[in-house]
Structure formats: C-alpha cells, structure tokens
Amino acid sequence: MSKRVLPLLCTKIPGPKSRALAKLLRRYEAPTVTCISSKSPIFWERAHGVNVWDVDGNRYLDLTSAFGVASLGHSHPKVMAAIQKQSKFLSHAMGDVHPARLKAELCARLSGITFERWTKHKQSGQVFLCNSGFEAVEAALKTARLFTGRRGVIAFEGAYHGLGYGALEATWRPDFRRPFLDQLGHFVEFVRYPRRRKNQEQEEEELKGVEQQIRTVLQKGTIGAILVEPCQGRGGEVIPPARFLPMLRHICNRNHILLIADEIYVGFWRTGRWFAVEHSGVMPDLICVGKALTGSLPLSACIGRSDIMAAWPRSTGEALHTSTFLGNPLACTAALASIREFESAAPGWKILEKGEKWREMLSLHLNTTPGIKEIRGMGLMIGIEFMSNAPLSPSTVCELLLARGIIALPSGSKNEVLALAPPLVTGDQTLEWSARQIAEVTGA
C-alpha cells in the first residue's frame, strides 16, 4: 500500500469528536477499563477490510485485527450478509432449553474441523459454546476437574487466559492477579514457557529445564491438566521450540492428565494453519477457540474429545454449565460463514510465506534501529521486542504510529513487544508500507 492510497494523517489525533466521547466515557465507564489520555483513544465509526475510520473521518490501517478478531478483514461481505439475513428471522433463542437450529450445526462443524479432521473421522468432539474466551477456558478447566478428579493445573509464565476468576487463576501477570489473590482458588502451578531460539543447544537446555519443572510439580499428585497457548499472544508473540508441544503431549499421556490448548488468539489460520497445534502434529484433549471464530460477534467454544466430555452428567433439565446467550443465532451464523470462508480461501493466502516475507521486510527496514532485541513470529503473528534501554518503548511507538494512521498494540508482561497481527487478507504492498512507517517512527 502506498502513501497515496493511505496518506499520512494531517488532523489532530484524537480529533474533536473522539475527545468529546472520551470525556463522556471518563464520566460514565468504570475507571479501570479504557485508558484515556491526550493521545488516546480514537473512537471507531466504521471498518472494512484492513481499514478503520474514526468518528472524525480519519482512516487507519489496522495491524491488530481488532485483538485478532477480524482475521478475515473487517465487515467481511459474506459474514455480514449471513448476519443480516439471519437477523430478519431469529436473533435470540433459548440456548440450553429450546435452542436455535444453528447451534446444532455449529457444534457439528467445530467437531468436524478439529477432532474429526485430526483423526480422519475416527473420533468426534463435543462442544461448549460460550460468549467470551475466558469462559471457554473455564469450561475446559471444569472438564479436566470432572474427568481426572484432580483440581490442579499447570500453566505457564507469560500466559494470558482471560480475567474471569477461573481463567485469572491461570493468567500469569501479577498486576492482573494481585488485587484478587485472596479470592482465587490457588489451583495453578506456573512453569517457564520456552522460546524458540537460533542456538539449538540453548533451546534444548531450556526445554530440559521446563520438563524438569513440570515433573517436579507432578510429584504433588494434584495435577489434572496442562493449560498452554501453542504460541503466546499477549505474553509477547512468543513462539516455542518445535519439540515443546510433543513433550507436553508425552508428559500428559504418561501421567494420565489432559492437555488443554488455548487457541483463542492463534486459532483459525493466524499462524498459517487451522490451529497452531498442527505445526507440531499434536492433538490436544481440549481446545479453546474464539476471536476469529465469528470475526465480529461474541462467541467462543471449548471443544473436547467426546469420551472426555462424557465426564459431564447428561442434562435432565438443569445444565451444570450454561449461560443465557449460549448459541446465539446471530453469532452462530457468523461463525458458520467464517468457517466456510476459512475453509475455501485461507489455504490460498499462503500465510506462512506472507508472514516470513513481512518479517524479512521488517528486519531490513529496522536493521539500524537502536534498541531492537528480536523480530520473531509465525504466520501473521509477529512481535518486535525492544530492549529495556531502547530510546523508545513499544507503547510510545504505538502512539507515533497512530498519528500516522496505523493501529498497533504493545504486548508482553512489561509491554516490551510491539505486537503485529493484521488481517490475514492484508496485501504485500500494505505490509511493505507498514514496515517503512514502523522504521521511520523508531528512528531507523
């Protein structure tokens, strides 16, 4: 994308309408939710493809896919058409009593693209439909407790599984957990999350250390599951060694515990395959998905092997785990349309190759930038890690990029990483343009 197509912005960011809305939000929203400053936020008015427009008419390139949701691009025409068509007939049903037809169809499709596909139809999955990602994680944690009879869970440093009380217990960041420690269940043990490294010996040594940590925790006899992100998103776009997930699978098999894959962020082709676990050939016992599942509406899912899900009692009128909006028809139809699009189009996007090419562009443009520690990633999930003494922080870089019409986010436990996860349909010219802009604002 050239500057002619997406010109540098000349209006003040945020504009007057965004500033007025920020005042309104500051007055009426709980103070801990939206960060309001002289430089943020902008308020979105509409979005299409890779672009977003704010209430002041400014146009932006979205390098976040709106937290990984808009992987197919904003307002994807086929998904929007499906939602609009469904809205004329049914927008809500009684999910665990008298559900919509679409709920049954979506559960079948989710089994089809996971356990049935992985086992060549030798095994099926069963599904909890939820609203938010953390709810899917909590459904998985409950399932592990019922199936194994053990309360303990191993999670990883840097992990982000959501902020509901069960998911928060497995979320690493102390600043999220600290205010509520006395209300948490204290059933999670954290171990180190290994990183893929150029030095093979160093990588193997780190893996051995992680394995020993896990084996030490397992000696307590309380662990029923290992909960892992196949690639960490909010933890800093971290890619683990190729042998990491197979090692976890082996440990789980030997100790009769469950492997739970949290793919809420990386699922649906973000890393170049349907699911990130597929890069290592590992089949989890439970997988949690969300975000890109609908591309727009709140919906997540916990999908488990049917024999594991049998640990739940069959409903006789009262569901042991449910919610009011379970299987919402509009969200289900959006998910079905999104899955059809991923199935038909995603293989042709060559996401792995596109991502590798973009990383090369970024490396080329940032090769003289002071304070860059590493550029890493897989597919269209890229992290640029800054040193602690870098002239600019990722948060400052995001502010500078916003003024140039680019939306990006910091990530990592200390916000030390510039996270880049654009819609999967973003073109090479657009990615090249964004690399130049990142280089310019960082002083390369």
Beta strands, then each sheet from edge to edge (+ up, - down):
strand 1: 44-48
strand 2: 51-54
strand 3: 59-62
strand 4: 125-130
strand 5: 152-156
strand 6: 188-191
strand 7: 223-228
strand 8: 258-262
strand 9: 286-289
strand 10: 300-305
strand 11: 372-377
strand 12: 382-386
strand 13: 406-407
strand 14: 409-411
strand 15: 417-420
sheet 1: 1+ 2- 3+ 13+
sheet 2: 4+ 10- 9+ 8+ 7+ 5+ 6+
sheet 3: 11+ 12- 15+ 14-
end
